[in-house]
């Protein structure tokens, strides 16, 4: 069976509260972590520093994104005004973990950045190579 991905996204900003909007991808997706030219995997390194409960929740969210055709936008959404950058969100207690990435083809998601947001404070490390990572992956790199 030929699997063709696609998505439906609708914004109801300011009209209706507490409505879940779904992103639709009819095929199981593959999630990969970007690897720099020097062999570092920043997202994997970030995950290795999480507690067991935090890692359990992040893994659960990544599994939802990988396996479900319809993913609620509070876990996975395309960021507006970006060059097709997608955000993964996982919340544990008062901590929110965010992962940024992009689609390479229809079923491969490459996560390039990760950071933690705590109640009003944004703790993250900017990765200036995100755009070059996207170009590198698109040209057949790792």
N, C-alpha and C positions, 0 to 999 in steps of 0.2 A: 504494500500500500504506500503510495506517495504521500509524504507528510509535508504540508505547506503551512508555515507559520504566518500569523497575522495578529494584529491587535486592535482592540476597540477601546478607546479611552474618551470619556466625556467629562467635562468640567461643569459642575453645578454650583460654582462658587457663589456664596451669598444667597442662594435660593432655598436650599433644603439642607437641614442639619442632620447629622447621624445617618447618612446614606452611604452605603459601601458601593464604591465604583470598582469594577473589576477590569483587569487587563487580561485579554484572552490570547493564549498561545496553545493551539491544539496538539502539540507534540511535547514529549518529555525533553526537557532542556538539559544541557551539560553546563556545569559551572566550573570554571578554571580560575586560578589565581595567577595574576601577571608575574612574570619573572623578569627581572632587570638583566641587562647585559652582563653584569657581574655575578649573576646567579642568585641574587636575593629575591625573596618572595615576601614583600611587605605585609600583605594581607594574612598570609600564613603565620608570619612572625607575630602579628597582632593577636591572632587567635590563640597562639601558644601561651600568651600572657593572661588570658581570661581565666576566671575561676570555673570550677566544674559546672555550677548552675548557669553562669553566663554562657559558657560554651554549649551547654545543652539547649538553651533557648535559641542561640544563633544557628545551631545545626538544624533545629526544628524549622526555623524560618527558611533556611536555604533548601531544605527538603521540600517545603511547600512550593517554593518557586520552581524547583526542578520538576516536581511531579504533577502539580495541578495545572489544568487548562486555564482556570480562572483564579487569579491571585488578587486578594483584596489590596487596594492601593495603600493601606496603612502599613503593608509589608514590602511592597514592590511597586515603584512607579517611575515614569520617565520625568526627569526634571525639566521644567519649562525654561525656555531661553538658553538651552544648551545644545551642543552638537551631538544629540542622541545619547546623552549620559543618563543612566538609570541609577536609582537609589534603592538599596535594600535596608530595611529598618528592623531592628530587634530590640525590644525593651525588656529589661529585667529590673524589677524594683524601680528605683529612681534613675537608673542608668539607661541610656539609649545608645545603641551601637549602630553605626551607619557604615555602609559599604557602597562605594561608587564603582561603576563599571559601564560596559557597553556590550551590545550584541555584535558578534562577529558571525555573520550569516544569520540564519533564522533560529537556530537552536543552541548556539554556543554563547554563553555569557562569560565575559572576562572581567573579573573584579580587580581593580587597580589600586584603590585607596580604601582605608578604613580609619575610623576615628570614633571617639566616645564623647557623648554629650551628657553632661550632668546638669541638673536643675539650674538652668540659667547660665552655665559656663560651657563654652565650647572648647574641648581639649582635642586638638588634632595636629597632625603633622602634614604640612602641604607637600605634595609630591608634584614637582614641576614637570615630571616626565609623563603625566597622564596622557596628554595629547600625542606625544611621540610614541607612547605605548600603543595607542590605538592605531597609529599609522604603521608601526612595526608589525603588529598582529595582522593587520589587513594585508600586508605584503608577504605574509607567510612566516613571520618570526615566531618566537615562542609565546 
